[in-house]
Amino acid sequence: MKFEITRDQEFIKYCLTHPYVWRNTIDDALIGVDPELFFPPMNGVVYVKAGEFGLLVGKPVNYITYDVHIALMPQARGMAKDICKEAIQWIFKNTEMPLRLMASIPSFNVKTIKLAGDVGMEFIGINKKSFMVNGVLFDQHLFGISKE
């Protein structure tokens, strides 16, 4: 699998707004937003292209910690675990400083919670009632993994 940092806004937007991804990632902040009018944030965000399978997204929290998200296309079905494991290894190998990757996963997203554990992320805790969908509050499960 080939990984690379990308700034290709067209590819990034394609991945983030693909119906397969969009429907699984939006909270109430994006309800009613037309994906065609969505422009991905570029300032400070790291986008890692995972071949033709999609993106991994890292939003800086502080100097060494990134809030990470996945935007994998339908053709990645059944491959998410391998893609994410390889991506984490690639990111750690290509970063000289200590690094912490964290994921906040809504409690209803059971497959992604399992995926986080399967790729070696450690369960940290629960951020109670911190994610809203259709006016309903959900907990988020917090996971992390470090390069030391």
N, C-alpha and C positions, 0 to 999 in steps of 0.2 A: 504494500500500500504506500502510495506517495502522499506525503503531507507537505504543505507549504503555507507560509503566511500569505494571505491575499488581501489586496485592497480593491479588488475588482467589484465595484459597487453593483454592477448588473448581476453578477453571479450571487453576491451576498443577498441582494433583494430577492432574487429568484428563489433561493433556498429558504429564506425566512418567511416569505409570503406564499410558498407553495401550499396548496390546500391541505396536504398531508401533515405539514408542520404547523401551519397557522391555526388550524382548529384545535390543536393540542397544546398550544402555548399561550393563548391570550387570556388575560384576566379582564376585569371590568373596565380597566383603563383603556382598552382597545376595542371595546364593544362599539360597533357602529363605524369603526374606522375602515375605510376602503383600502384593502391591501395594495391596490394600484397607486394609492396616494401616500403609502408608507415609505419613508426614506430611512434606511438603517443608520444608526449613529456611527460615526467613523472616528471621532476624536477620542483617543485613548483605548478604544476597543480593539482587541486582537481577534482576527478571524483566521482560523486554520482550515484550509481546504483539504478535505479528505477524499482525494481523487474525484471521481464522478459521483460519490456517495453523499456529498453534502458538506456541512460545516460544523466546526466546533467553535464556540464563541467564548471569549474571556473578557469580562468587564472588570477593570481594576477596582479593588476595594481599598487597598493601600499599596505600599511599595512592593510587597512580595506576595500579596494575596489577590487571587482572581476569582470572581463569581463565574462559574462555567455553565454553559448550556450547550445542548446539541440540536442540530437542525439537519437530520438525516432524511434523505429522499426515500421513496417507496422501494427502490431497488436495493436499499441497505437492509431490508427485512431479513431477520435471521443472522445478520452480521454485526449488529450494533455492539455486542460485547467485544468482539475482536477489534473492530474499528476503534472503539473508545480505549481499550487497553493499549493498542499500538500508538494511538494519539498521545496518551499520557506519557508513554515511554519516549516518544519523539520530542514532546515538549520539554521533558526533564533533561533529555540528552542535549538539546539545543539551547539550554538556558544555563548560564554560568553561575547565577546567584541562587540562594535558597528560594524556594517557591512553594506556595500553598494554593491548591485548587479546592474550591468549595462549591457545593451544589445545594440549592434550596428547591426541594421537590414537593409540590402539593400532595397532600395525603391521598387524593383520589387517583394519582398517577402511579398505580401499583407496579406496573412494568418497569418504569424508570427508577423507582425506589429499589427494586430488585437488581436492576442493571448497575446502579451505583455500588452496591455491595459486591456484585460479581466482578467488577473491574478493579476492586481493591480499595475503594473508598471506605473510610471508617465512619460509622454512624456517630454523630456528635450530639444530636438532641432534636428537640421539637421547638419550632417557633410557632406558638399557639395563635390561631385565628389571624393569620398574616397574609392570606391570599383570598381574594374575592372573585367569585364567578357567579353571575346572575344574581347578585345581591346576597349570596351565601358565603359565609366565611369558612375557610378551610385552614387546617394546620399545614405547616411545611416541615418536612423531614430534612435535617441538615446533615450533609456528608462532607468529608474532607480527605485530602491525601497530600502528603508533603514530599518535596525533594529537599533533603538536608545536606 
